[in-house]
Amino acid sequence: MRQASGLRQRDRARSARGSPVNGLGAILAVVIFSVAFFLIATERVHRVAVVLGAAGLMVALRLVPGDDVFYSEHAGIDWGVIFLLLGMMIIVGVIKQTGVFEFLGIWAGKRSRGRPYRLFVLLMIITAVASPFLDNVTTVMLVAPVTMAICQKLDLAAAPYLIAEALASNIGGAATLIGDPPNIIIGRRAGLSFNDFILHMTPIVVVLFVLFVLMARVMFRRAFVHHPDRAEAVMRLNGRDEIKDPALLARCLVVLALVMVGFALHHVLHLEPSVIALLGAGLMVLVSGVKASEYLAEVEWSTLVFFMGLFVMVGGLVETGVIDRIGEWAVGAVGDNYFLAASALIFGSAGLGAFFDNIPYVATMAPVVEELVAPAPDAGTGQALWWAFALGADLGGNGTAVAASANVVVLGVAAQNGQPISFWQFTRYGIVTTLVTVTTAWAYVWLRYF
């Protein structure tokens, strides 16, 4: 019965995504995606130009039908992600006009007494604690400007701090249903609640974060250069002097609080996070009176366009059946060995998730996981496969600079502030972090469920 149900679910999912065109189409899609990823990794061509060119080829060669680019849930642009980012960028752009980020930067600098590693750990803790509740993309948008402000005052290179915050946000965001966009997709598909994520994901995330803090002391050791004169200067600063308009800040914080409550209750409100972000952005603009030219200048348009092209690139792999064939191979390989299936999901998702943005990856592979779960002998075993999938996808988001939305946002913030982070500068830290955290998470899945 369960096997038949799983096959029906698979057929419905494939029907919703579209049928493979032919072998040549699949080959072309893989070649275009591979060349594009190579160009992004080597930075020989600007990443936005690469994804636009690759997306254009996918459509021109009819690997992705033209209408699907704009309307397909599985093979087109995920407008939910785009508008979530746009709304939060506008919110951050308005808040930035109050001077609060400079205030928080001075506060963090004084709390750490200007010691680079103390500051590093403080910013990572803030990021990791906020990510499970605000979602990791929102968190890095809020923390990155603070980081840029304090690093400038302490004469520190901001890149290591921003990279570490993106990595910490992907780890911390895995803890809850709303902390990382892939978790929302998995929770909806598997029927897992907010409390389920707290019970099963949070314990291992706490362990992984502590492990990452210890690893970071070694990985980023060259960045911890103390400048006593700069530290003393920061200690003499009064952060309140940076607040340009206290009344405006108060209004903005009220709106931000409402947005955060909306994110936490979006299932109850029956509103998508993207809608909440746009409503919050509109309300923020209304209550602030800030000029459009000021807050729109803070929107990272290149990041939004990059995501649009990336979604279409992945859509080409979906429409031509490449992802389906990977799923079929996985199902055939693991059979009824559920620990092997869990291991394949956690390591396979981490590996593939390092090359695809984990949001479209999870949306595409979730039906495959359903097929693996359907014949499971009990609900506990089935859930174990979903947790393995979630851990692999979330932690695999640290694998490369384009593997998670938070990573792309951080690269955009750094470039916008004149301190660009290269693909490999990010990825060399991300790969090590992914290998260690995914292996530890795999041991957790084995000990707890098998």
HULINBEL-V97888 format. One record per pair of residues at least 12 apart in sequence whose ideal C-beta (glycine too) atoms are under 8 Angstrom apart, sorted by the first residue. I is the first residue (numbers start at 1). GAP is how many residues later the second one is. Records with the same first field share a line. If there is no record, write none. Layout:
I->GAP / GAP
This chain:
2->372 / 373 / 374
3->371 / 372
5->369
6->364 / 365 / 366 / 367 / 368 / 369
7->364 / 367
9->358 / 361 / 362 / 365
10->357 / 358 / 360 / 361
13->354 / 357
14->310 / 353
16->57 / 58
17->57 / 58 / 301 / 302 / 307 / 347 / 350
18->47 / 50 / 54 / 56 / 57 / 300 / 301
19->302
20->299 / 300 / 301 / 304 / 305
21->41 / 42 / 298 / 299 / 300
25->36 / 37 / 38 / 294 / 295
26->294 / 295 / 296 / 299
28->33 / 35 / 292
29->29 / 34 / 287 / 288 / 290 / 291 / 293
30->287 / 292
32->22 / 25 / 26 / 31 / 281 / 284
33->21 / 280 / 281 / 283 / 284
35->19
36->14 / 15 / 17 / 18 / 277
37->318
40->362 / 383
41->359 / 382 / 383 / 386
42->381
43->379 / 380
47->259 / 355 / 376
48->254 / 257 / 258 / 261
50->259
51->254 / 255 / 257 / 258 / 259 / 261 / 262
52->253 / 257
54->255 / 258 / 259
55->14 / 253 / 254 / 257 / 258
58->254 / 255 / 257 / 258
59->253
63->253 / 256 / 257
64->12 / 248 / 251 / 252 / 255
65->254
68->247 / 251
69->243 / 246
72->243
73->290
74->241 / 244 / 289 / 290
75->239 / 240 / 241 / 243 / 244
76->235 / 236 / 239
77->230 / 231 / 234 / 235
78->229 / 233 / 281 / 282 / 285
79->195
80->192 / 193 / 194
81->100 / 193 / 226 / 230 / 278 / 324
82->192 / 222 / 225 / 226
83->191 / 192 / 194 / 195
84->53 / 189 / 190 / 193
85->52 / 218 / 219 / 222 / 320 / 324
86->191 / 192 / 195 / 213 / 218
87->187 / 189 / 190 / 191 / 192 / 193 / 194
88->49 / 50 / 53 / 189 / 193
89->52 / 209 / 210 / 211
90->191 / 194 / 195 / 205 / 206 / 208 / 209
91->164 / 165 / 168 / 186 / 189 / 190 / 193
92->49 / 50 / 53 / 206
93->197 / 201 / 202 / 203 / 204 / 205 / 206
94->158 / 187 / 190 / 191 / 194 / 196 / 201
95->154 / 157 / 161 / 189
96->49 / 199 / 202
97->147 / 148 / 151 / 191 / 193 / 197 / 198
98->145 / 146 / 147 / 150 / 151 / 154
99->143 / 144 / 145 / 146 / 150
100->142 / 143 / 149 / 152
101->44 / 45 / 47 / 48
102->47 / 137 / 140
103->136 / 137 / 139 / 140
104->42 / 45 / 135
105->41 / 42 / 43 / 44 / 45 / 48
106->43 / 44 / 47 / 128 / 131 / 132 / 133 / 136
107->132
108->14 / 15 / 18 / 38 / 42
109->41 / 44 / 45 / 122 / 125 / 126 / 128
110->124 / 125 / 127 / 129
113->118 / 122
114->40 / 112 / 113 / 114 / 116 / 117 / 118 / 120 / 121
115->111 / 116
116->38 / 40 / 107 / 108 / 109 / 110
117->100 / 107
119->31 / 35 / 37 / 42
120->40 / 41 / 44 / 96 / 100 / 103 / 104
121->92
123->20 / 23 / 24 / 38 / 41 / 42
124->40 / 41 / 44 / 88 / 89 / 92
126->17
127->12 / 13 / 16 / 38 / 41 / 42 / 45
128->40 / 41 / 43 / 44 / 81
129->43
130->12 / 13 / 42
131->37 / 38 / 39 / 41 / 42 / 44 / 48 / 49
132->40 / 41 / 43 / 44 / 46 / 47 / 70 / 73
133->43 / 45 / 46 / 127 / 130 / 131
134->126 / 129
135->38 / 43 / 44 / 45 / 46 / 128 / 138
136->33 / 34 / 36 / 37 / 43 / 44 / 268 / 269 / 270
137->32 / 44 / 268 / 269 / 272
138->125
139->30 / 33 / 34 / 267
140->25 / 26 / 29 / 266 / 269 / 270 / 273
141->268 / 272
143->22
144->18 / 21 / 265 / 266 / 269 / 270
145->268
147->14 / 15 / 18
148->14 / 265 / 269 / 271
150->84
153->77 / 80 / 81 / 84
154->73 / 76 / 77 / 80
155->72 / 75
156->67 / 69 / 71
157->66 / 262
158->256 / 259 / 261
159->255 / 260 / 262 / 266
160->60 / 63
161->62
162->248 / 251 / 252 / 259
163->57 / 247 / 258 / 262 / 263 / 266 / 267
164->52 / 56 / 265
165->245
166->232 / 238 / 240 / 241 / 243 / 244 / 260
167->45 / 231 / 262 / 263 / 266
168->41 / 44
169->237
170->224 / 225 / 227 / 228 / 234 / 236 / 237
171->34 / 37 / 38 / 41 / 223 / 224 / 227 / 266
172->33 / 37
173->221 / 233
174->27 / 31 / 34 / 216 / 217 / 220 / 221
175->22 / 23 / 26 / 27 / 30 / 31
176->18 / 21 / 22 / 25 / 26
177->15 / 16 / 17 / 19 / 20
178->16 / 85 / 86 / 88 / 95
180->178 / 214 / 217 / 224
181->177 / 178 / 224
182->176 / 177 / 179 / 180 / 208 / 211 / 212 / 215
183->14 / 18 / 207 / 211
184->89
185->174 / 177 / 178 / 181
186->176 / 180 / 200 / 203 / 204 / 207
189->177 / 178 / 180 / 181
190->179 / 180 / 183 / 193 / 196
192->191 / 194
196->187
200->183 / 187
201->186 / 189 / 190
203->241
204->187 / 236 / 237 / 240
207->233 / 237
208->187 / 229 / 232 / 233
211->225 / 226 / 229
212->221 / 225
215->217 / 218 / 221
219->210 / 213 / 214
220->209
248->40 / 41 / 42
251->36 / 37
252->32 / 35 / 36
254->33
255->25 / 28 / 29 / 32
256->24 / 28
258->22 / 25
259->17 / 18 / 20 / 21
262->14 / 17 / 18
263->13
300->109 / 112 / 113 / 116
302->110 / 113
303->105 / 106 / 108 / 109
306->102 / 106
307->50 / 98 / 101
310->47 / 50 / 92
311->46 / 49
314->42 / 43 / 46 / 47 / 50
315->45
317->47
318->46
323->41 / 42 / 45
324->44
326->26 / 42
327->38 / 40 / 41 / 44
330->14 / 18 / 38 / 42
331->37 / 40 / 41
334->38
336->39
338->38 / 43 / 46 / 47 / 112
339->107 / 111
341->31 / 44 / 47
342->42 / 43 / 46 / 103 / 104 / 107 / 108
343->45 / 99 / 102
345->24 / 27 / 40 / 43 / 44 / 47
346->42 / 43 / 45 / 46 / 92 / 95 / 96 / 99
347->45 / 91 / 95
348->44
349->12 / 16 / 39 / 40 / 42 / 43 / 44 / 47
350->42 / 43 / 45 / 46 / 49 / 84 / 88
351->45 / 48
352->13 / 44
353->39 / 40 / 43 / 44 / 46 / 50
354->42 / 44 / 45 / 46 / 49 / 76 / 77 / 80
355->44 / 45 / 48
356->47
357->45 / 46 / 47 / 48 / 51
358->35 / 36 / 38 / 39 / 45 / 46
359->46
361->32
362->27 / 31
365->24 / 28
366->23
369->16 / 17 / 20
372->13
373->12 / 13
380->69
381->68
384->61 / 64 / 65 / 66
387->58 / 62
388->54 / 57
391->47 / 50 / 53 / 54
392->46 / 49
395->39 / 42 / 43 / 46
396->38 / 42
398->32 / 35 / 36 / 39
399->28 / 31 / 32 / 35
400->23 / 26 / 27 / 30 / 31
401->20 / 21 / 22 / 25 / 26 / 29
402->21
403->27
407->19 / 23
410->16
411->15
